[in-house]
Amino acid sequence: MKTTFSIIKADVGGWPGHAKVHPDLEEIARKKLTEAKRDKTILDFYVAHCGDDLELIMTHTNGVDAKEIHSLSWDAFCEATERARDLGLYGAGQDLLADAFSGNVRGMGPGVAEMEFTERKAEPVIAFMMDKTEPGAFNLPVFKIFADPFNTAGLIIDPSLHDGFVFEVWDILEHKHVFMKTPEEMYDLLALIGAKSRFVIKRVFPKKTSKLKSDEPVAVISTEKLYQIAGEYVGKDDPVGIVRAQSGLPALGEVLEPFSIGHLVSGWMRGSHNGPLMPVSVEDAQCTRFDGPPRVVALGFQVKNGLLTQPVDLFDDPAFDLTRKRAQEITEYMRRHGPFEPHRLPMADMEYTTLPRVLKKLGNRFKKVK
């Protein structure tokens, strides 16, 4: 039996503004998924939040893109949206960009990360959830996890990792993808994923030389871009990711280590600013300063026969206090720039924000320079 691990998320209403998910919305989702577990549509689940995003973590045997799982998620988001409207929450149903479910939530607004795999004797799985940023925010940490020997010692000293991994990279503007091997194509890979607003890591696979199955991913990232779906700015994409660890893969500590940087990502206020990605506990995953700074949460599970242990809130650890302090210092520095780049995104990345409306208003006042 293969297990499918799914994270499907959506912003269905902020409390208040874009800060956090209201407890009533999480409770609605729990009741919906409890019924689905009772009916054996899913094997197990956990409901969480990161900032104003409602996160549905589910295990099942239906494979990726399963209609019954996506329909279940859509229904849960719709019910939560109705409650959000009753409460007068901000942006109720913001990420539900379609009027009716059409078989799959991809392209309808919610973010999706799913992987199907054969369980090992012990199967640690980490669910990463971000708020106030874009899918490319995962590029740097996922690269470091699976390809940087300065981060992942196992790439050097563990024979089961020594041959490296295969990265699937998506060009989200041209809607193409390419598979690249590390370490042999590392420089070419970096040439792409350094341009994180266009090229994003979608999946990572073991090589055929690995004892793991080379057609089963060991990391998956959501790559939905809301502005591409809606044609205008409707909120940041707030990506999610799934990473398996240990036993022929990077250890848990190697998976978490890249998030100790507090690296700069795009998003933050109105999806229009650069800022540090701050690793926080679920309790601290509420975006307040300038609607930020961008946050990342990590929940660690052991998976056995499709069932989940209670999660460990992995960034709820004083070992990341220095990272959080550094992120606050970077936040202070970036905020001092106000509306100037590089705090504000470059013009090319502002095309789908509200800035074009300002330019349109001023359009007839521009005169040709003689």
C-alpha positions, 0 to 999 in steps of 0.5 A: 500500500502506498500512502498519500500525504496531502497539504491543501490550504486556502485563505478563507478569511483573516482575523483581523485583517490578514493576521490569523485564522479564527478558531471557528474556521479551524473547528469547521475544518476539523469536523469536516475531516473527522467525518471524512475519516469516519467514512474512510475517505481519508486515513488521518488528518491534522488541521493547522494555520500559518498566519491567515491560511487554513491548512488541511494536512491529510493522509489517504490512499487515493494518490495525488490529485484525487477528486474525492480529496480535493472535493473534501477540501473545497467543501471544508473551505466553502463551509469555513468561508460562510462562517467567515462571512457571518463573523465579518472576517476580512477577505472571506473566501479570498482564495476561492477563485471559482464558483463551483468545484470542477474535479480538482482545486488546482487552478481554483485558488487553494495551494496544494502539495501532495506526494505518494510514497511507499512507507519505510520502517520509520517515516518522518515527514515535515509539513512546512507552511508559509505565509506572506510570501511566494513559492520561490521562497522554498528555493533556497532552503530546499536546495540547501537541504538536498544539494549543499554539503555545507548544510547537509553533512550526509551528502559527504559522509553518508554513502546513501546520500552521496550520489545526490538528488534530482530536482524538478524545476518549473518555469511558472511563466512559460509553464514548462519543467526540467529535471536537473541532477545534483551535484553534476548540474548544480551550477545550472540549477542555481542559475535557474532557481536564483530567479525565484519569481520565475523558476521554482523547485516543484519536487525532489527525487532520489537518483536511481542509484538510491535504495529509495524508489526513484519515482517517489518524491522526497520533497514537494512544494506548492507552485500555485500563483494566485495572480496568474489565476485571477489576473490581478493581485488577490493576495500572496500565494503562501506556499506549503511544502512536504519533506521526508527525512532520515534513512537515505535522506537528509536528517531532520536537523539537516532539513531544518537548518536552512531556515536558520538564515532568515533569508529574504523573500518576496511578499510581506505587505500587499505582496509588494515587499522583500523581507526576512522569512522568520521561522516561528511556532504555530502560536507565533504564526500571526503576521502583525508588523507591516502584515509580517514579516513573512513566517514559516511553520514546520510540523513534524510527523511520524507516519505509520500505515497512513496514520499520523502521530501528534505533530512536533512544532519544530520551530518552537525551539530556543535554538531558533531564537537568534534567527528570529532576532536577526529577522527582526533586525532585518525587518527594522532595516528593510522597513526604513526604506519605506516605498523604495526598492529594494524593500519594495519589489522591482517594477517587473514584479509589481505588475499584478499589484494595485500599483498599475491603477496608480500609474493608469490614473497618472497616465495622461499627465505624462508628456514626452521629453523633448 
